[in-house]
Amino acid sequence: MAIQTNPNAGTLLRFRLPPRLVDRGQLVRPDGRLHGLRVLVVDDNAAHRDILRRYLSHWGVSGRGAASADEALAFLREAQALGQPFHLAILDLAMPEADGFDLADAIERDPDILPLPLVLLTAFDQQGQAREARARGFGAYLTKPVKHLDLLATLQALTARDDEDDSA
């Protein structure tokens, strides 16, 4: 480390940091199961939808955005009718007309929509909320801002769970 001080001009501090070694085994990488996955992202905030859809497309996942619960239900029904149902849906908790819990209930009650794994997304991580989400059938709970590695790990965990259910 080198320190250089000049009166009335300030101090210049120079130092070098060694590169940090990362154990490659700790990195989370997309696996083949994610390619071609269809995910519905429901959030009334367009910027949040776009960020998540960009993450998804980077991993070969097809993401479609819905701005409301009504739009989400229409997209889910349409995809089902076309024989191309979504594999997973990410639902924002705080939306104006119907929140993520209300939307999850509507999805469960709708006979035209097959059950699918749900992820609850919230900007306000309140005590007990993750527990409530799991009790209400959500497969995962994420907080904003969503880190891309957290989203990736969540998708991988939920698709692995689906594969286990299919083979049982």
C-alpha positions in Angstrom: 0.0 0.0 0.0 1.2 3.5 -0.9 0.0 6.7 0.7 0.8 10.1 -0.9 -0.2 13.2 0.9 -0.1 16.7 -0.6 -1.1 19.7 1.6 -4.2 21.5 0.3 -4.6 18.8 -2.4 -5.7 15.7 -0.4 -4.4 12.2 0.0 -3.9 9.5 -2.6 -4.1 6.0 -1.4 -3.0 3.1 -3.7 -3.4 -0.6 -2.9 -3.9 -3.9 -4.7 -6.4 -6.6 -3.9 -5.6 -10.1 -4.9 -8.3 -11.7 -7.1 -10.8 -13.7 -5.2 -11.0 -17.3 -6.1 -14.4 -18.8 -6.5 -15.1 -22.4 -6.1 -16.8 -23.4 -9.4 -18.8 -26.0 -7.6 -20.6 -23.2 -5.8 -21.8 -21.4 -8.9 -25.4 -22.0 -9.9 -25.8 -22.7 -13.6 -28.9 -23.4 -15.6 -29.4 -27.0 -16.5 -31.1 -28.6 -19.5 -34.5 -28.8 -17.8 -35.0 -25.0 -18.0 -34.6 -24.7 -21.8 -38.1 -24.4 -23.3 -39.8 -23.9 -19.9 -42.9 -21.6 -20.1 -43.3 -19.2 -17.2 -45.9 -16.6 -16.6 -44.7 -13.5 -14.7 -47.6 -11.5 -13.1 -46.7 -8.1 -11.8 -48.5 -4.7 -12.2 -45.0 -3.0 -12.5 -43.8 -3.3 -16.1 -40.2 -2.8 -15.1 -40.3 -5.7 -12.7 -41.9 -7.9 -15.4 -39.3 -7.0 -17.9 -36.4 -7.7 -15.6 -37.7 -11.1 -14.7 -38.4 -11.9 -18.4 -34.9 -10.9 -19.3 -33.5 -13.2 -16.7 -35.7 -16.0 -18.0 -34.8 -15.5 -21.7 -31.1 -15.6 -20.8 -31.6 -19.2 -19.6 -33.8 -20.3 -22.6 -37.0 -20.0 -20.6 -40.0 -18.4 -22.4 -41.5 -15.8 -20.2 -44.8 -14.0 -20.7 -45.8 -11.0 -18.7 -49.3 -10.2 -17.3 -50.1 -6.8 -15.6 -53.1 -8.0 -13.6 -54.8 -11.1 -12.2 -57.5 -10.9 -14.9 -54.9 -10.8 -17.7 -53.0 -13.7 -16.0 -56.1 -15.9 -15.8 -56.8 -15.1 -19.5 -53.2 -16.1 -20.5 -53.3 -19.3 -18.4 -56.7 -20.3 -20.0 -55.5 -19.5 -23.5 -52.3 -21.4 -23.1 -54.2 -24.4 -21.7 -56.7 -24.3 -24.6 -53.8 -24.2 -27.1 -52.2 -27.3 -25.5 -49.2 -25.3 -24.4 -49.8 -24.6 -20.7 -47.4 -22.7 -18.6 -45.0 -24.8 -16.5 -44.8 -22.2 -13.7 -46.1 -18.8 -12.6 -44.5 -16.0 -10.6 -47.1 -13.9 -8.9 -46.5 -10.5 -7.3 -48.1 -10.3 -3.9 -49.1 -6.6 -4.0 -51.3 -5.9 -7.0 -54.2 -3.4 -7.1 -57.3 -5.4 -7.8 -56.3 -8.8 -6.7 -53.1 -9.7 -4.9 -50.9 -12.8 -5.4 -52.9 -14.8 -2.8 -56.2 -14.0 -4.5 -54.8 -14.9 -7.9 -53.5 -18.2 -6.6 -56.9 -19.0 -5.2 -58.5 -18.1 -8.6 -56.1 -20.3 -10.4 -56.8 -23.2 -8.1 -60.6 -22.8 -8.5 -60.5 -22.5 -12.3 -61.4 -25.8 -13.9 -59.8 -24.7 -17.3 -56.4 -24.3 -15.7 -54.3 -27.3 -14.8 -52.4 -26.9 -11.5 -48.9 -25.5 -11.8 -46.1 -24.5 -9.4 -46.4 -21.0 -8.1 -43.8 -18.6 -6.8 -44.8 -15.6 -4.6 -42.9 -12.4 -5.2 -43.0 -9.5 -2.7 -41.2 -6.3 -2.1 -42.0 -6.3 1.6 -40.7 -9.4 3.4 -43.0 -9.6 6.5 -42.6 -12.1 9.3 -44.6 -15.2 8.6 -45.3 -14.3 5.0 -43.1 -17.1 3.5 -44.8 -19.6 5.9 -48.2 -18.4 4.8 -47.2 -18.6 1.1 -46.2 -22.3 1.5 -49.4 -23.0 3.5 -51.4 -21.6 0.6 -49.7 -23.8 -1.9 -46.8 -21.7 -3.2 -43.7 -23.7 -4.1 -41.4 -20.8 -3.4 -41.2 -17.3 -2.0 -38.8 -14.6 -3.4 -38.3 -11.0 -2.4 -37.6 -8.0 -4.6 -35.2 -7.1 -6.0 -34.9 -10.6 -7.2 -31.3 -11.7 -7.6 -30.9 -13.7 -10.8 -29.1 -16.6 -9.0 -32.0 -16.8 -6.5 -34.5 -17.0 -9.3 -32.4 -19.6 -11.2 -32.1 -21.8 -8.1 -35.8 -21.5 -7.5 -36.7 -22.6 -11.0 -34.2 -25.5 -10.8 -35.6 -26.6 -7.5 -39.2 -26.4 -8.7 -38.5 -28.2 -12.0 -36.6 -30.9 -10.1 -39.6 -31.4 -7.9 -41.8 -31.7 -10.9 -39.5 -34.3 -12.4 -39.6 -36.3 -9.1 -43.4 -36.1 -9.1 -43.5 -37.4 -12.7 -41.3 -40.4 -12.0 -43.1 -41.4 -8.9 
